[in-house]
Amino acid sequence: MHATSSVVLLWLSLMAGGAAAQGNLVSGNGARRIELGPDDSGVLTEIAVSPGLSTVILFDSELAQEGIALEGRHVFSNVDVGRTTMRLVPSERGTSGEKLRVSVRFRDGAAPAGASFLLTIHPARADSLVEVYRNARTVESYQQEAREARAETLRCQEENARLVSEHDVPGGLAGLLATGGIDVNGVAGRIVTKTVSSDSKSAPQPFQVQSYRSTGRVALEVSLMGLRGDLPWTASGAALRGPPGTELKVLRVWQKSPVTSGAPGRVVIEAEASTESARGSFSLKLWEAEGPRTVTIGNVTFP
């Protein structure tokens, strides 16, 4: 009875919303496009990079190898510059929110002669592929961008419809039934505290982890403690990554109260996942809105 009550309470809290909500989600496999005009040599465009994640910048013109300048090169574990490409992988030495400038110069000398970007370190998000155009684009390129824009518009419409539908339905268990969050099989729960692994650098540290799965959704309940320092910690975002190329869409992050040096805290994460996509081992990364402190938990499994 106790386990059943815990499951119901968790999903009631998910339906109720919370103090800290998940913001924009990690983008999918679509490339980000940057267009450079003839006078854009001095324009700084931000590109998100993250420790351990690869960011590839693809140029439509050949680079002058001697004209490449990268601030804080020691922060990167891998810097690979090709004829028209640049691959960057930050290491853990980078600080969340740190901004590093990278400049390139093009070999042909046409306008613009070069380009500069501001690499912003994020604890879990990165622009995986950035395409930089400085010359006239083909019709096919514009058509591809139009297709991506339509797909993004459809995604936003679906997300808006989901939020509207959740707002219009009753709360609690009735709301879960109304939105199809559960079926006759209910919600399956599992205590995974003993099987997960945590990064020793995490601040704070997890001391209890429980996973749940229902129809089309998974959730994690993570209890944290052991925060060092006087500043409280509140999760503002989360990433759930599985096998290579697999990342679940996080719908919300809920935390009732901050974790402090003297008081533990509980974070609830909800994500979209079919029975198939929820299989295997996942890693969870939580980060705060302002500051470098993150929590990383590995070997997370769902019922």
C-alpha positions as CSV (number, residue, x, y, z in Angstrom):
1,M,0.0,0.0,0.0
2,H,2.9,2.4,0.9
3,A,4.5,1.9,-2.6
4,T,1.2,2.5,-4.4
5,S,0.6,5.7,-2.4
6,S,4.0,7.0,-3.3
7,V,3.4,6.4,-7.0
8,V,0.1,8.2,-6.9
9,L,1.6,11.1,-4.9
10,L,4.4,11.5,-7.4
11,W,2.1,11.8,-10.4
12,L,-0.2,14.1,-8.6
13,S,2.7,16.4,-8.0
14,L,3.6,16.3,-11.7
15,M,0.1,17.3,-12.6
16,A,0.2,20.1,-10.1
17,G,3.2,21.9,-11.7
18,G,6.0,23.3,-9.6
19,A,8.3,26.0,-8.6
20,A,11.0,25.3,-11.2
21,A,9.9,24.5,-14.8
22,Q,11.9,23.1,-17.7
23,G,12.7,25.7,-20.2
24,N,13.6,25.3,-23.8
25,L,14.5,21.8,-24.6
26,V,17.6,20.4,-26.4
27,S,17.1,20.7,-30.1
28,G,16.9,17.6,-32.3
29,N,19.2,16.6,-35.1
30,G,18.5,19.6,-37.3
31,A,21.4,21.9,-38.1
32,R,21.5,25.5,-36.9
33,R,22.1,28.0,-39.8
34,I,24.1,31.2,-39.5
35,E,24.2,33.6,-42.5
36,L,27.0,36.1,-42.8
37,G,26.5,39.3,-44.8
38,P,29.4,41.3,-46.4
39,D,29.8,43.5,-43.4
40,D,29.4,40.9,-40.7
41,S,33.1,40.2,-40.0
42,G,32.8,41.8,-36.5
43,V,29.4,40.4,-35.6
44,L,29.6,37.9,-32.6
45,T,27.1,35.1,-32.8
46,E,26.6,32.9,-29.7
47,I,27.1,29.1,-30.1
48,A,26.3,26.8,-27.2
49,V,28.9,24.2,-26.3
50,S,29.0,21.7,-23.4
51,P,31.6,19.5,-21.7
52,G,32.0,16.1,-23.4
53,L,29.6,17.0,-26.3
54,S,30.8,17.7,-29.8
55,T,30.0,20.9,-31.7
56,V,30.8,20.9,-35.4
57,I,30.8,24.2,-37.3
58,L,30.5,23.7,-41.1
59,F,31.6,26.5,-43.4
60,D,30.7,26.9,-47.0
61,S,34.2,28.4,-47.8
62,E,37.7,27.1,-47.2
63,L,39.4,28.3,-44.0
64,A,42.8,29.9,-43.7
65,Q,44.5,27.6,-41.1
66,E,46.8,30.4,-40.0
67,G,43.9,32.7,-39.4
68,I,42.1,30.7,-36.7
69,A,42.2,32.1,-33.1
70,L,40.5,30.3,-30.1
71,E,40.4,31.8,-26.6
72,G,40.9,29.3,-23.7
73,R,42.2,26.5,-25.9
74,H,43.1,24.6,-22.7
75,V,39.4,24.4,-21.9
76,F,38.8,22.1,-24.8
77,S,39.7,18.4,-24.9
78,N,39.4,18.3,-28.7
79,V,39.9,21.0,-31.3
80,D,39.9,19.6,-34.8
81,V,40.1,22.1,-37.7
82,G,39.6,20.8,-41.3
83,R,39.5,22.5,-44.7
84,T,35.9,23.7,-44.2
85,T,35.1,22.4,-40.7
86,M,35.8,23.0,-37.0
87,R,35.0,20.4,-34.3
88,L,35.1,21.5,-30.7
89,V,34.7,19.4,-27.6
90,P,35.0,21.2,-24.2
91,S,36.4,19.4,-21.2
92,E,35.3,19.6,-17.6
93,R,37.7,22.4,-17.0
94,G,35.2,24.8,-18.6
95,T,33.0,26.8,-16.3
96,S,29.2,27.0,-16.9
97,G,28.4,30.4,-18.4
98,E,32.0,31.0,-19.5
99,K,32.2,32.7,-22.9
100,L,35.2,32.1,-25.2
101,R,35.7,33.8,-28.6
102,V,36.7,31.9,-31.7
103,S,37.7,33.7,-34.9
104,V,38.3,32.4,-38.4
105,R,39.5,33.9,-41.6
106,F,38.5,32.6,-45.1
107,R,41.2,31.7,-47.6
108,D,39.7,33.4,-50.7
109,G,39.6,36.9,-49.2
110,A,36.1,37.6,-50.3
111,A,33.7,39.6,-48.1
112,P,33.3,38.9,-45.3
113,A,36.9,38.1,-44.9
114,G,36.3,36.3,-41.6
115,A,33.9,35.5,-38.9
116,S,33.8,35.5,-35.0
117,F,31.6,33.5,-32.7
118,L,31.1,33.5,-28.9
119,L,31.3,30.0,-27.5
120,T,29.1,29.8,-24.4
121,I,29.6,26.9,-22.1
122,H,26.4,25.2,-20.9
123,P,26.4,22.3,-18.4
124,A,24.3,20.0,-20.7
125,R,23.2,21.7,-23.9
126,A,25.2,22.2,-27.1
127,D,24.6,23.2,-30.7
128,S,25.7,19.9,-32.3
129,L,25.9,21.2,-35.9
130,V,26.2,24.8,-37.0
131,E,26.2,25.6,-40.8
132,V,27.8,29.0,-41.6
133,Y,26.9,30.5,-45.0
134,R,28.7,33.6,-46.4
135,N,27.9,33.1,-50.1
136,A,24.6,33.0,-52.0
137,R,22.5,30.0,-51.0
138,T,20.9,27.5,-53.4
139,V,17.1,27.1,-53.9
140,E,17.5,23.7,-52.2
141,S,19.0,25.3,-49.1
142,Y,16.0,27.7,-48.7
143,Q,13.6,24.8,-49.3
144,Q,15.3,22.8,-46.6
145,E,15.1,25.7,-44.2
146,A,11.4,26.1,-45.0
147,R,10.8,22.4,-44.2
148,E,12.7,22.8,-40.9
149,A,10.7,25.9,-40.0
150,R,7.4,24.1,-40.8
151,A,8.5,21.2,-38.6
152,E,9.4,23.6,-35.7
153,T,6.1,25.3,-36.1
154,L,4.3,22.0,-35.9
155,R,6.2,21.0,-32.8
156,C,5.3,24.3,-31.1
157,Q,1.6,23.8,-32.0
158,E,1.7,20.3,-30.6
159,E,3.4,21.6,-27.4
160,N,0.8,24.4,-27.1
161,A,-2.1,22.0,-27.6
162,R,-0.6,19.7,-24.9
163,L,-0.4,22.6,-22.4
164,V,-3.9,23.8,-23.2
165,S,-5.3,20.3,-22.8
166,E,-3.6,19.8,-19.5
167,H,-4.9,23.2,-18.3
168,D,-8.5,22.3,-19.2
169,V,-8.6,18.8,-17.6
170,P,-9.1,18.1,-13.9
171,G,-6.1,17.7,-11.6
172,G,-5.0,14.6,-9.7
173,L,-5.7,11.0,-10.8
174,A,-8.7,12.1,-12.9
175,G,-6.4,14.4,-14.9
176,L,-4.0,11.6,-15.6
177,L,-6.8,9.4,-16.9
178,A,-8.2,12.3,-19.0
179,T,-4.9,13.0,-20.7
180,G,-4.1,9.3,-21.2
181,G,-1.2,9.5,-18.7
182,I,-2.1,6.1,-17.3
183,D,-4.2,3.1,-18.4
184,V,-5.5,0.1,-16.5
185,N,-1.9,-1.0,-15.9
186,G,-1.3,2.1,-13.7
187,V,2.1,3.5,-13.0
188,A,5.1,1.2,-12.5
189,G,7.8,2.3,-10.0
190,R,11.3,1.1,-9.2
191,I,13.9,2.1,-6.5
192,V,17.2,2.4,-8.4
193,T,19.3,4.0,-5.6
194,K,21.7,1.1,-5.3
195,T,22.3,0.6,-9.1
196,V,22.8,4.2,-10.2
197,S,26.2,5.9,-10.2
198,S,26.8,9.6,-9.4
199,D,29.6,11.9,-10.4
200,S,31.8,12.8,-7.4
201,K,31.8,16.4,-8.6
202,S,28.0,16.7,-8.3
203,A,26.8,19.3,-5.9
204,P,24.6,18.3,-4.2
205,Q,24.8,14.5,-4.1
206,P,21.8,12.1,-4.7
207,F,21.0,9.8,-1.8
208,Q,17.7,8.3,-3.1
209,V,16.6,7.8,-6.7
210,Q,13.3,6.3,-7.9
211,S,12.1,5.8,-11.4
212,Y,8.6,5.5,-12.8
213,R,6.9,4.7,-16.1
214,S,3.3,5.1,-17.4
215,T,1.7,5.3,-20.8
216,G,4.0,7.4,-22.9
217,R,5.8,9.0,-19.9
218,V,8.7,8.3,-17.5
219,A,9.6,10.1,-14.4
220,L,12.5,10.3,-11.9
221,E,12.3,11.3,-8.2
222,V,15.7,12.3,-7.0
223,S,16.5,13.2,-3.4
224,L,19.6,15.3,-2.9
225,M,21.7,16.4,0.1
226,G,25.3,17.3,1.1
227,L,25.4,20.7,-0.5
228,R,28.6,22.5,0.2
229,G,28.6,26.3,0.8
230,D,25.9,28.8,1.7
231,L,24.2,29.3,-1.6
232,P,21.0,27.2,-2.1
233,W,20.7,25.0,-5.2
234,T,17.6,24.7,-7.4
235,A,17.3,22.7,-10.5
236,S,16.2,24.7,-13.6
237,G,16.7,22.1,-16.3
238,A,17.5,18.5,-17.1
239,A,18.7,16.2,-19.8
240,L,18.1,12.5,-20.1
241,R,20.4,10.7,-22.5
242,G,20.4,7.0,-23.3
243,P,22.2,4.9,-25.9
244,P,24.2,7.0,-28.5
245,G,21.9,9.3,-30.3
246,T,19.0,8.8,-27.9
247,E,17.7,11.7,-25.8
248,L,14.3,11.8,-24.1
249,K,12.2,15.0,-24.4
250,V,12.0,16.4,-20.8
251,L,8.6,18.0,-20.2
252,R,9.1,19.5,-16.8
253,V,11.4,19.7,-13.8
254,W,9.7,20.3,-10.4
255,Q,11.3,21.1,-7.1
256,K,9.3,22.2,-4.1
257,S,12.2,23.9,-2.2
258,P,15.9,24.5,-2.8
259,V,18.6,22.2,-1.5
260,T,20.7,23.8,1.3
261,S,23.7,22.8,3.3
262,G,21.4,21.9,6.2
263,A,18.3,20.6,4.4
264,P,17.9,18.0,1.6
265,G,15.6,18.5,-1.4
266,R,13.6,16.5,-3.9
267,V,13.6,17.0,-7.7
268,V,11.0,15.4,-10.0
269,I,11.7,15.1,-13.7
270,E,9.1,14.0,-16.3
271,A,9.9,13.1,-19.9
272,E,8.2,11.6,-22.9
273,A,9.1,8.0,-23.6
274,S,7.5,5.0,-25.3
275,T,8.0,1.6,-23.9
276,E,10.7,1.0,-26.5
277,S,12.6,4.3,-26.0
278,A,12.6,3.9,-22.2
279,R,14.7,0.7,-22.4
280,G,18.3,0.6,-21.5
281,S,20.5,2.7,-19.3
282,F,20.2,6.5,-19.2
283,S,22.3,9.4,-17.7
284,L,20.6,12.3,-16.0
285,K,22.1,15.7,-15.8
286,L,20.5,18.5,-13.7
287,W,21.7,22.2,-13.7
288,E,20.9,25.4,-11.9
289,A,19.8,28.5,-13.7
290,E,22.7,30.7,-12.7
291,G,26.0,29.0,-11.7
292,P,28.2,26.1,-12.5
293,R,26.9,23.5,-10.1
294,T,25.4,20.4,-11.7
295,V,24.2,16.9,-10.7
296,T,25.1,13.9,-12.9
297,I,23.6,10.5,-12.3
298,G,24.4,7.5,-14.5
299,N,23.0,4.0,-15.1
300,V,19.4,5.1,-14.6
301,T,16.8,2.5,-15.7
302,F,13.0,2.6,-15.8
303,P,10.5,-0.2,-15.0
